[in-house]
Amino acid sequence: MPLRKFGLIRSVVLLSVLFTESCVIGNSMNLFPPTAKSEFEEKLIAGKDQEKIVIISIEGMISDEGKEAFFGPSSDSMVVRVKESLKRAERDPDVKGVILKINSPGGTVTASDIIYQEIKKFKERKGIPVFAGFMDTAASGAYYIAMATDSIGAHPTTVTGSVGVIMSGINVKEGLDKIGIKDQSFTSGPNKALGSPTTEMTAEQRKILQSIIDSLYSRFFEVVKKGRPKVSEARLKEICDGRIFTAEQAQKEGMIDFIGYFDNFVIELMKHPKYEGNPQGSPRIVTYQRGKVPVENIYQATDVKGNPISFGIADKLLGTGTNAKFLYLWDI
C-alpha cells in the first residue's frame, strides 16, 4: 500500500477513534477551552456558618501533566490544582478542615508522591484535619495519597486497595519478524533500549526493571505502614499484594476507617479533635474552581472544567503513546 494512502487511512482512523472515545466518555467535547485562566474562585456548596470545610477533588488519572485539547491551552495538571487549592485553604483563617474527594484508579509514581507530600506539609503548617472521602474508585496511587490524611471514609460501593507498582508493556518482535520488519535502532550501550517492544528482553534487563519495581513498591509499602499504624506489618504484607477491596472488606482489614456518604464525611471530620469549628454548627462547604461555573452540590466539585479529549483509546490502537512510566495504578 502506498505510504500516502496508508497515512490518510491512519489519519481517518485516528479521528474516528477520537470522536468515538469522546462519545463513550460524555455527550459533548470541549474543543475550545477558555483561552485564559482566571484565579481559583471559591464556590459555595452548602452551609451558612463562618467556618469552612474545603472539598478538593482528586479525580481521574493522577499525573503532573495537564490535559491537552485541540485548541487553546491545556488544563492544569492534578498536581498544580491540588497544590494551588491547598495554598488557598492555608491562607484562609476560616478554613477548619479539608476533605479530599477521591475518585481515581491511581497514576504516576511521582505525581502520587508529590501530592502525598503536599498534603502532609499542609497539615503540619495549618494544623487542621484532612480527611479522604472515597467515591467510586480509590486505588493504588489514589490510596497512596489518602495515607497522608487523618481519616478515610468510603462510600458503601467504593473499590479501593491495589497497593503495588506496574510498568505496562508489550513485545511485538515475533510479529514484526513474521512480516519482515526489523529493529535497526543504534544505542550507546546494551541497556539503553531497556524495555523496547521490538527486541527481546535479556535476563539482565528483566532484573534491572524488577529491581526498580521492587524499590518503588517498598516505598509504597512504607507509606501504607505509616498511614495504617493499627494494622500489623505482617498482615499488611499479606494484603498489600495488588488486590482490591470493597469498602466493607477494606474496613474489616483496617485499610479505611468508616463507611458512609458525604454527610457522614463532614460529621466525622467535625468530631475530630483538631477541628476548631463548632462541632454542632453548619460550616460552609466550599470548593475551588477556575471560571464562572456555578456549583450547587458536592458532586459538581470536579477537578477540571469541561471535557478535554482523551487520547487513551487512540494510543492503544495506533501506538501514539511513547512514554514508559512506572505507575501506582489499578489498570485492567
BALOBA-1460 file (C-alpha; in Angstrom, 3 decimals):
// residues 332
<rec num="1" residu="m" x="0.000" y="0.000" z="0.000"/>
<rec num="2" residu="p" x="1.444" y="3.448" z="-0.889"/>
<rec num="3" residu="l" x="2.659" y="5.361" z="2.160"/>
<rec num="4" residu="r" x="0.470" y="8.365" z="1.310"/>
<rec num="5" residu="k" x="-2.647" y="6.178" z="1.232"/>
<rec num="6" residu="f" x="-1.647" y="4.455" z="4.465"/>
<rec num="7" residu="g" x="-1.127" y="7.825" z="6.142"/>
<rec num="8" residu="l" x="-4.557" y="9.001" z="5.028"/>
<rec num="9" residu="i" x="-6.217" y="5.863" z="6.380"/>
<rec num="10" residu="r" x="-4.315" y="6.207" z="9.657"/>
<rec num="11" residu="s" x="-5.460" y="9.825" z="9.994"/>
<rec num="12" residu="v" x="-9.086" y="8.904" z="9.306"/>
<rec num="13" residu="v" x="-8.927" y="6.054" z="11.833"/>
<rec num="14" residu="l" x="-7.346" y="8.357" z="14.431"/>
<rec num="15" residu="l" x="-10.079" y="10.977" z="14.029"/>
<rec num="16" residu="s" x="-12.742" y="8.280" z="14.150"/>
<rec num="17" residu="v" x="-11.279" y="6.838" z="17.337"/>
<rec num="18" residu="l" x="-11.027" y="10.271" z="18.960"/>
<rec num="19" residu="f" x="-14.641" y="11.171" z="18.278"/>
<rec num="20" residu="t" x="-15.817" y="7.685" z="19.270"/>
<rec num="21" residu="e" x="-13.915" y="7.906" z="22.544"/>
<rec num="22" residu="s" x="-15.427" y="11.293" z="23.295"/>
<rec num="23" residu="c" x="-18.884" y="9.777" z="22.858"/>
<rec num="24" residu="v" x="-18.017" y="6.998" z="25.294"/>
<rec num="25" residu="i" x="-16.780" y="9.456" z="27.894"/>
<rec num="26" residu="g" x="-19.561" y="12.002" z="27.528"/>
<rec num="27" residu="n" x="-22.011" y="13.526" z="25.128"/>
<rec num="28" residu="s" x="-20.026" y="16.673" z="24.438"/>
<rec num="29" residu="m" x="-16.471" y="17.692" z="23.684"/>
<rec num="30" residu="n" x="-14.600" y="20.747" z="24.850"/>
<rec num="31" residu="l" x="-12.742" y="21.539" z="21.625"/>
<rec num="32" residu="f" x="-12.487" y="25.210" z="22.557"/>
<rec num="33" residu="p" x="-11.442" y="25.553" z="26.199"/>
<rec num="34" residu="p" x="-11.129" y="29.008" z="27.769"/>
<rec num="35" residu="t" x="-8.283" y="30.973" z="26.198"/>
<rec num="36" residu="a" x="-7.258" y="32.476" z="29.521"/>
<rec num="37" residu="k" x="-7.149" y="31.084" z="33.032"/>
<rec num="38" residu="s" x="-8.687" y="33.030" z="35.889"/>
<rec num="39" residu="e" x="-7.741" y="32.725" z="39.524"/>
<rec num="40" residu="f" x="-9.342" y="29.986" z="41.589"/>
<rec num="41" residu="e" x="-12.745" y="31.073" z="42.807"/>
<rec num="42" residu="e" x="-14.464" y="29.814" z="45.936"/>
<rec num="43" residu="k" x="-17.753" y="28.061" z="45.185"/>
<rec num="44" residu="l" x="-20.298" y="27.589" z="47.966"/>
<rec num="45" residu="i" x="-21.951" y="24.169" z="48.071"/>
<rec num="46" residu="a" x="-23.834" y="24.274" z="51.385"/>
<rec num="47" residu="g" x="-23.769" y="25.649" z="54.925"/>
<rec num="48" residu="k" x="-24.059" y="29.101" z="56.487"/>
<rec num="49" residu="d" x="-21.556" y="29.489" z="59.337"/>
<rec num="50" residu="q" x="-18.327" y="31.485" z="59.261"/>
<rec num="51" residu="e" x="-16.045" y="28.464" z="59.310"/>
<rec num="52" residu="k" x="-15.461" y="26.454" z="56.155"/>
<rec num="53" residu="i" x="-14.673" y="22.925" z="55.085"/>
<rec num="54" residu="v" x="-12.931" y="22.775" z="51.712"/>
<rec num="55" residu="i" x="-13.539" y="19.975" z="49.215"/>
<rec num="56" residu="i" x="-10.570" y="19.202" z="46.972"/>
<rec num="57" residu="s" x="-11.223" y="16.753" z="44.146"/>
<rec num="58" residu="i" x="-8.738" y="14.139" z="43.040"/>
<rec num="59" residu="e" x="-10.434" y="12.580" z="40.030"/>
<rec num="60" residu="g" x="-9.103" y="10.546" z="37.141"/>
<rec num="61" residu="m" x="-5.506" y="9.699" z="36.330"/>
<rec num="62" residu="i" x="-3.036" y="11.170" z="38.822"/>
<rec num="63" residu="s" x="-0.387" y="12.990" z="36.827"/>
<rec num="64" residu="d" x="1.730" y="16.122" z="36.726"/>
<rec num="65" residu="e" x="0.732" y="16.670" z="33.093"/>
<rec num="66" residu="g" x="-2.142" y="18.920" z="32.074"/>
<rec num="67" residu="k" x="-4.894" y="17.626" z="29.822"/>
<rec num="68" residu="e" x="-4.461" y="18.630" z="26.205"/>
<rec num="69" residu="a" x="-7.178" y="19.913" z="23.880"/>
<rec num="70" residu="f" x="-7.218" y="20.503" z="20.124"/>
<rec num="71" residu="f" x="-7.393" y="24.283" z="20.506"/>
<rec num="72" residu="g" x="-6.359" y="26.644" z="23.280"/>
<rec num="73" residu="p" x="-4.229" y="25.976" z="26.360"/>
<rec num="74" residu="s" x="-4.142" y="22.698" z="28.236"/>
<rec num="75" residu="s" x="-5.813" y="22.468" z="31.624"/>
<rec num="76" residu="d" x="-3.834" y="22.476" z="34.853"/>
<rec num="77" residu="s" x="-2.328" y="19.187" z="35.971"/>
<rec num="78" residu="m" x="-3.742" y="17.486" z="39.048"/>
<rec num="79" residu="v" x="-0.544" y="18.302" z="40.970"/>
<rec num="80" residu="v" x="-0.982" y="22.001" z="40.177"/>
<rec num="81" residu="r" x="-4.680" y="22.048" z="41.096"/>
<rec num="82" residu="v" x="-4.184" y="20.282" z="44.418"/>
<rec num="83" residu="k" x="-1.207" y="22.425" z="45.400"/>
<rec num="84" residu="e" x="-2.998" y="25.673" z="44.491"/>
<rec num="85" residu="s" x="-6.111" y="24.593" z="46.376"/>
<rec num="86" residu="l" x="-4.068" y="23.768" z="49.475"/>
<rec num="87" residu="k" x="-2.303" y="27.135" z="49.266"/>
<rec num="88" residu="r" x="-5.618" y="28.976" z="49.157"/>
<rec num="89" residu="a" x="-7.034" y="26.925" z="52.019"/>
<rec num="90" residu="e" x="-3.918" y="27.580" z="54.092"/>
<rec num="91" residu="r" x="-4.278" y="31.353" z="53.679"/>
<rec num="92" residu="d" x="-7.929" y="31.381" z="54.750"/>
<rec num="93" residu="p" x="-8.325" y="31.511" z="58.561"/>
<rec num="94" residu="d" x="-11.958" y="30.410" z="58.257"/>
<rec num="95" residu="v" x="-10.982" y="27.025" z="56.778"/>
<rec num="96" residu="k" x="-11.221" y="24.478" z="59.585"/>
<rec num="97" residu="g" x="-10.982" y="21.247" z="57.630"/>
<rec num="98" residu="v" x="-10.351" y="19.683" z="54.223"/>
<rec num="99" residu="i" x="-11.960" y="16.675" z="52.573"/>
<rec num="100" residu="l" x="-10.223" y="15.088" z="49.589"/>
<rec num="101" residu="k" x="-12.952" y="13.773" z="47.291"/>
<rec num="102" residu="i" x="-11.095" y="10.903" z="45.655"/>
<rec num="103" residu="n" x="-12.273" y="9.038" z="42.580"/>
<rec num="104" residu="s" x="-9.195" y="7.694" z="40.829"/>
<rec num="105" residu="p" x="-7.548" y="4.401" z="39.815"/>
<rec num="106" residu="g" x="-4.135" y="5.909" z="40.613"/>
<rec num="107" residu="g" x="-1.462" y="7.293" z="38.344"/>
<rec num="108" residu="t" x="2.222" y="8.013" z="38.076"/>
<rec num="109" residu="v" x="4.535" y="7.252" z="40.963"/>
<rec num="110" residu="t" x="5.989" y="10.749" z="41.171"/>
<rec num="111" residu="a" x="2.704" y="12.675" z="40.929"/>
<rec num="112" residu="s" x="1.156" y="10.480" z="43.627"/>
<rec num="113" residu="d" x="4.128" y="11.053" z="45.899"/>
<rec num="114" residu="i" x="4.172" y="14.834" z="45.302"/>
<rec num="115" residu="i" x="0.506" y="15.205" z="46.259"/>
<rec num="116" residu="y" x="1.044" y="12.967" z="49.299"/>
<rec num="117" residu="q" x="3.915" y="15.191" z="50.450"/>
<rec num="118" residu="e" x="1.970" y="18.414" z="49.784"/>
<rec num="119" residu="i" x="-0.889" y="17.196" z="51.977"/>
<rec num="120" residu="k" x="1.487" y="16.256" z="54.784"/>
<rec num="121" residu="k" x="3.181" y="19.671" z="54.669"/>
<rec num="122" residu="f" x="-0.203" y="21.417" z="54.601"/>
<rec num="123" residu="k" x="-1.303" y="19.532" z="57.723"/>
<rec num="124" residu="e" x="1.903" y="20.443" z="59.542"/>
<rec num="125" residu="r" x="1.556" y="24.148" z="58.722"/>
<rec num="126" residu="k" x="-2.208" y="24.562" z="59.054"/>
<rec num="127" residu="g" x="-2.883" y="22.098" z="61.866"/>
<rec num="128" residu="i" x="-6.419" y="21.239" z="60.744"/>
<rec num="129" residu="p" x="-7.923" y="17.824" z="59.981"/>
<rec num="130" residu="v" x="-7.705" y="16.481" z="56.448"/>
<rec num="131" residu="f" x="-9.989" y="13.580" z="55.571"/>
<rec num="132" residu="a" x="-10.223" y="11.368" z="52.484"/>
<rec num="133" residu="g" x="-13.650" y="10.589" z="51.082"/>
<rec num="134" residu="f" x="-13.545" y="7.678" z="48.635"/>
<rec num="135" residu="m" x="-16.067" y="7.709" z="45.821"/>
<rec num="136" residu="d" x="-16.356" y="5.021" z="43.129"/>
<rec num="137" residu="t" x="-12.678" y="4.048" z="42.989"/>
<rec num="138" residu="a" x="-9.690" y="4.952" z="45.154"/>
<rec num="139" residu="a" x="-6.943" y="2.575" z="44.130"/>
<rec num="140" residu="s" x="-3.159" y="2.392" z="44.053"/>
<rec num="141" residu="g" x="-1.771" y="5.960" z="43.763"/>
<rec num="142" residu="a" x="-5.098" y="7.354" z="44.988"/>
<rec num="143" residu="y" x="-4.824" y="5.148" z="48.077"/>
<rec num="144" residu="y" x="-1.186" y="6.271" z="48.447"/>
<rec num="145" residu="i" x="-2.359" y="9.896" z="48.620"/>
<rec num="146" residu="a" x="-5.001" y="9.032" z="51.230"/>
<rec num="147" residu="m" x="-2.252" y="7.803" z="53.567"/>
<rec num="148" residu="a" x="-1.426" y="11.460" z="54.275"/>
<rec num="149" residu="t" x="-4.898" y="12.135" z="55.702"/>
<rec num="150" residu="d" x="-6.194" y="11.867" z="59.271"/>
<rec num="151" residu="s" x="-9.061" y="9.531" z="58.472"/>
<rec num="152" residu="i" x="-10.529" y="7.694" z="55.478"/>
<rec num="153" residu="g" x="-14.218" y="7.331" z="54.730"/>
<rec num="154" residu="a" x="-15.610" y="5.368" z="51.811"/>
<rec num="155" residu="h" x="-18.970" y="5.067" z="50.110"/>
<rec num="156" residu="p" x="-20.563" y="1.624" z="50.563"/>
<rec num="157" residu="t" x="-19.856" y="0.831" z="46.894"/>
<rec num="158" residu="t" x="-16.239" y="2.034" z="46.792"/>
<rec num="159" residu="v" x="-13.481" y="-0.177" z="45.393"/>
<rec num="160" residu="t" x="-10.057" y="0.522" z="46.877"/>
<rec num="161" residu="g" x="-6.638" y="-1.011" z="47.539"/>
<rec num="162" residu="s" x="-4.408" y="-2.178" z="44.678"/>
<rec num="163" residu="v" x="-1.239" y="-1.384" z="46.600"/>
<rec num="164" residu="g" x="1.556" y="-2.017" z="44.138"/>
<rec num="165" residu="v" x="3.566" y="-0.866" z="41.136"/>
<rec num="166" residu="i" x="3.187" y="-1.630" z="37.450"/>
<rec num="167" residu="m" x="5.112" y="-0.825" z="34.298"/>
<rec num="168" residu="s" x="2.949" y="-1.881" z="31.380"/>
<rec num="169" residu="g" x="4.438" y="-3.072" z="28.123"/>
<rec num="170" residu="i" x="4.123" y="-5.484" z="25.227"/>
<rec num="171" residu="n" x="6.660" y="-7.140" z="22.949"/>
<rec num="172" residu="v" x="5.924" y="-7.288" z="19.225"/>
<rec num="173" residu="k" x="9.253" y="-8.655" z="17.972"/>
<rec num="174" residu="e" x="7.904" y="-12.037" z="16.836"/>
<rec num="175" residu="g" x="5.050" y="-10.395" z="14.980"/>
<rec num="176" residu="l" x="7.377" y="-7.942" z="13.246"/>
<rec num="177" residu="d" x="9.743" y="-10.757" z="12.301"/>
<rec num="178" residu="k" x="6.877" y="-12.564" z="10.531"/>
<rec num="179" residu="i" x="6.179" y="-9.595" z="8.282"/>
<rec num="180" residu="g" x="9.843" y="-8.785" z="7.689"/>
<rec num="181" residu="i" x="10.237" y="-5.711" z="9.865"/>
<rec num="182" residu="k" x="13.413" y="-5.474" z="11.928"/>
<rec num="183" residu="d" x="14.546" y="-3.007" z="14.589"/>
<rec num="184" residu="q" x="17.629" y="-1.081" z="13.481"/>
<rec num="185" residu="s" x="17.972" y="1.276" z="16.453"/>
<rec num="186" residu="f" x="21.502" y="2.320" z="17.493"/>
<rec num="187" residu="t" x="22.285" y="2.557" z="21.196"/>
<rec num="188" residu="s" x="25.247" y="3.620" z="23.290"/>
<rec num="189" residu="g" x="25.004" y="0.547" z="25.487"/>
<rec num="190" residu="p" x="23.219" y="-2.820" z="25.764"/>
<rec num="191" residu="n" x="20.622" y="-1.477" z="28.217"/>
<rec num="192" residu="k" x="19.875" y="1.877" z="26.581"/>
<rec num="193" residu="a" x="16.748" y="0.488" z="24.838"/>
<rec num="194" residu="l" x="15.613" y="-1.239" z="28.018"/>
<rec num="195" residu="g" x="12.016" y="-2.403" z="27.621"/>
<rec num="196" residu="s" x="11.851" y="-1.794" z="23.863"/>
<rec num="197" residu="p" x="8.822" y="-3.596" z="22.360"/>
<rec num="198" residu="t" x="10.828" y="-4.550" z="19.257"/>
<rec num="199" residu="t" x="13.629" y="-6.520" z="20.928"/>
<rec num="200" residu="e" x="13.733" y="-9.488" z="23.271"/>
<rec num="201" residu="m" x="14.489" y="-8.506" z="26.852"/>
<rec num="202" residu="t" x="17.584" y="-10.103" z="28.357"/>
<rec num="203" residu="a" x="17.739" y="-11.642" z="31.820"/>
<rec num="204" residu="e" x="19.866" y="-8.707" z="32.989"/>
<rec num="205" residu="q" x="17.326" y="-6.205" z="31.698"/>
<rec num="206" residu="r" x="14.487" y="-8.005" z="33.447"/>
<rec num="207" residu="k" x="16.487" y="-7.902" z="36.654"/>
<rec num="208" residu="i" x="17.104" y="-4.148" z="36.293"/>
<rec num="209" residu="l" x="13.434" y="-3.347" z="35.753"/>
<rec num="210" residu="q" x="12.262" y="-5.652" z="38.525"/>
<rec num="211" residu="s" x="14.685" y="-4.023" z="40.963"/>
<rec num="212" residu="i" x="13.110" y="-0.628" z="40.227"/>
<rec num="213" residu="i" x="9.617" y="-2.033" z="40.644"/>
<rec num="214" residu="d" x="10.629" y="-3.603" z="43.963"/>
<rec num="215" residu="s" x="12.189" y="-0.355" z="45.211"/>
<rec num="216" residu="l" x="9.108" y="1.697" z="44.358"/>
<rec num="217" residu="y" x="6.870" y="-0.917" z="45.954"/>
<rec num="218" residu="s" x="8.931" y="-0.776" z="49.151"/>
<rec num="219" residu="r" x="8.343" y="2.972" z="49.285"/>
<rec num="220" residu="f" x="4.604" y="2.439" z="48.779"/>
<rec num="221" residu="f" x="4.509" y="-0.196" z="51.499"/>
<rec num="222" residu="e" x="6.284" y="2.094" z="53.993"/>
<rec num="223" residu="v" x="3.772" y="4.860" z="53.241"/>
<rec num="224" residu="v" x="0.881" y="2.463" z="53.900"/>
<rec num="225" residu="k" x="2.525" y="1.183" z="57.081"/>
<rec num="226" residu="k" x="2.784" y="4.755" z="58.418"/>
<rec num="227" residu="g" x="-0.726" y="5.604" z="57.307"/>
<rec num="228" residu="r" x="-2.336" y="2.477" z="58.772"/>
<rec num="229" residu="p" x="-0.495" y="2.034" z="62.105"/>
<rec num="230" residu="k" x="-3.275" y="-0.107" z="63.615"/>
<rec num="231" residu="v" x="-2.757" y="-2.851" z="61.035"/>
<rec num="232" residu="s" x="0.102" y="-5.219" z="61.797"/>
<rec num="233" residu="e" x="3.030" y="-5.222" z="59.403"/>
<rec num="234" residu="a" x="2.630" y="-8.963" z="58.916"/>
<rec num="235" residu="r" x="-0.974" y="-8.541" z="57.817"/>
<rec num="236" residu="l" x="-0.100" y="-5.602" z="55.569"/>
<rec num="237" residu="k" x="2.473" y="-7.745" z="53.776"/>
<rec num="238" residu="e" x="-0.234" y="-10.306" z="53.092"/>
<rec num="239" residu="i" x="-2.854" y="-7.931" z="51.738"/>
<rec num="240" residu="c" x="-0.668" y="-5.317" z="50.016"/>
<rec num="241" residu="d" x="-0.157" y="-7.614" z="47.054"/>
<rec num="242" residu="g" x="-2.101" y="-5.601" z="44.497"/>
<rec num="243" residu="r" x="-5.535" y="-6.914" z="45.469"/>
<rec num="244" residu="i" x="-8.574" y="-4.663" z="45.560"/>
<rec num="245" residu="f" x="-11.217" y="-4.440" z="48.285"/>
<rec num="246" residu="t" x="-14.839" y="-3.478" z="48.636"/>
<rec num="247" residu="a" x="-15.483" y="-0.792" z="51.244"/>
<rec num="248" residu="e" x="-16.683" y="-3.432" z="53.712"/>
<rec num="249" residu="q" x="-13.609" y="-5.600" z="53.159"/>
<rec num="250" residu="a" x="-11.290" y="-2.595" z="53.446"/>
<rec num="251" residu="q" x="-12.868" y="-1.529" z="56.739"/>
<rec num="252" residu="k" x="-12.576" y="-5.055" z="58.116"/>
<rec num="253" residu="e" x="-8.856" y="-5.098" z="57.251"/>
<rec num="254" residu="g" x="-8.287" y="-1.617" z="58.706"/>
<rec num="255" residu="m" x="-7.493" y="-0.109" z="55.313"/>
<rec num="256" residu="i" x="-10.211" y="2.542" z="55.788"/>
<rec num="257" residu="d" x="-11.833" y="3.968" z="58.916"/>
<rec num="258" residu="f" x="-15.549" y="4.228" z="58.223"/>
<rec num="259" residu="i" x="-18.239" y="3.763" z="55.577"/>
<rec num="260" residu="g" x="-20.848" y="6.375" z="54.728"/>
<rec num="261" residu="y" x="-21.884" y="9.169" z="52.425"/>
<rec num="262" residu="f" x="-20.741" y="12.752" z="52.080"/>
<rec num="263" residu="d" x="-22.793" y="13.967" z="55.054"/>
<rec num="264" residu="n" x="-21.072" y="11.319" z="57.168"/>
<rec num="265" residu="f" x="-17.653" y="12.502" z="55.976"/>
<rec num="266" residu="v" x="-18.457" y="16.033" z="57.164"/>
<rec num="267" residu="i" x="-19.878" y="14.851" z="60.504"/>
<rec num="268" residu="e" x="-16.845" y="12.661" z="61.209"/>
<rec num="269" residu="l" x="-14.448" y="15.498" z="60.346"/>
<rec num="270" residu="m" x="-16.299" y="17.862" z="62.706"/>
<rec num="271" residu="k" x="-15.838" y="15.296" z="65.506"/>
<rec num="272" residu="h" x="-12.069" y="15.237" z="65.009"/>
<rec num="273" residu="p" x="-10.000" y="16.679" z="67.893"/>
<rec num="274" residu="k" x="-8.191" y="19.074" z="65.511"/>
<rec num="275" residu="y" x="-11.443" y="20.582" z="64.249"/>
<rec num="276" residu="e" x="-11.654" y="24.099" z="65.704"/>
<rec num="277" residu="g" x="-15.108" y="24.991" z="64.385"/>
<rec num="278" residu="n" x="-18.438" y="24.406" z="66.087"/>
<rec num="279" residu="p" x="-18.967" y="20.616" z="66.066"/>
<rec num="280" residu="q" x="-22.726" y="21.196" z="66.119"/>
<rec num="281" residu="g" x="-22.704" y="24.011" z="63.557"/>
<rec num="282" residu="s" x="-23.370" y="24.349" z="59.840"/>
<rec num="283" residu="p" x="-19.972" y="25.076" z="58.264"/>
<rec num="284" residu="r" x="-19.845" y="26.367" z="54.728"/>
<rec num="285" residu="i" x="-18.856" y="23.545" z="52.391"/>
<rec num="286" residu="v" x="-16.814" y="25.107" z="49.600"/>
<rec num="287" residu="t" x="-14.642" y="24.095" z="46.673"/>
<rec num="288" residu="y" x="-12.217" y="25.984" z="44.461"/>
<rec num="289" residu="q" x="-12.593" y="26.218" z="40.693"/>
<rec num="290" residu="r" x="-11.472" y="28.403" z="37.847"/>
<rec num="291" residu="g" x="-14.061" y="30.283" z="35.822"/>
<rec num="292" residu="k" x="-17.721" y="31.104" z="36.369"/>
<rec num="293" residu="v" x="-19.362" y="27.691" z="36.517"/>
<rec num="294" residu="p" x="-21.883" y="27.523" z="39.401"/>
<rec num="295" residu="v" x="-21.529" y="24.719" z="41.932"/>
<rec num="296" residu="e" x="-24.751" y="23.501" z="43.515"/>
<rec num="297" residu="n" x="-23.750" y="20.255" z="45.219"/>
<rec num="298" residu="i" x="-20.770" y="18.112" z="46.202"/>
<rec num="299" residu="y" x="-20.916" y="16.011" z="43.026"/>
<rec num="300" residu="q" x="-20.148" y="19.106" z="40.939"/>
<rec num="301" residu="a" x="-16.859" y="19.622" z="42.799"/>
<rec num="302" residu="t" x="-14.820" y="18.274" z="39.906"/>
<rec num="303" residu="d" x="-11.121" y="18.586" z="39.263"/>
<rec num="304" residu="v" x="-11.371" y="20.023" z="35.753"/>
<rec num="305" residu="k" x="-13.685" y="22.283" z="33.807"/>
<rec num="306" residu="g" x="-15.076" y="20.779" z="30.613"/>
<rec num="307" residu="n" x="-14.269" y="17.504" z="28.890"/>
<rec num="308" residu="p" x="-10.896" y="17.625" z="27.131"/>
<rec num="309" residu="i" x="-10.479" y="14.849" z="24.595"/>
<rec num="310" residu="s" x="-8.698" y="11.754" z="25.881"/>
<rec num="311" residu="f" x="-6.264" y="10.000" z="23.580"/>
<rec num="312" residu="g" x="-6.239" y="6.742" z="25.572"/>
<rec num="313" residu="i" x="-8.019" y="4.528" z="23.049"/>
<rec num="314" residu="a" x="-6.103" y="6.037" z="20.134"/>
<rec num="315" residu="d" x="-2.820" y="5.386" z="21.917"/>
<rec num="316" residu="k" x="-3.685" y="1.732" z="22.421"/>
<rec num="317" residu="l" x="-4.871" y="1.130" z="18.839"/>
<rec num="318" residu="l" x="-2.375" y="3.216" z="16.911"/>
<rec num="319" residu="g" x="0.649" y="3.269" z="19.178"/>
<rec num="320" residu="t" x="0.783" y="7.061" z="19.512"/>
<rec num="321" residu="g" x="1.837" y="6.896" z="23.155"/>
<rec num="322" residu="t" x="5.592" y="6.599" z="23.637"/>
<rec num="323" residu="n" x="6.417" y="7.324" z="27.277"/>
<rec num="324" residu="a" x="7.342" y="4.437" z="29.558"/>
<rec num="325" residu="k" x="6.106" y="5.133" z="33.083"/>
<rec num="326" residu="f" x="6.256" y="3.450" z="36.458"/>
<rec num="327" residu="l" x="2.743" y="3.611" z="37.843"/>
<rec num="328" residu="y" x="0.852" y="3.266" z="41.093"/>
<rec num="329" residu="l" x="-2.210" y="2.315" z="39.058"/>
<rec num="330" residu="w" x="-5.021" y="-0.211" z="39.000"/>
<rec num="331" residu="d" x="-5.067" y="-0.936" z="35.279"/>
<rec num="332" residu="i" x="-7.110" y="-3.700" z="33.690"/>
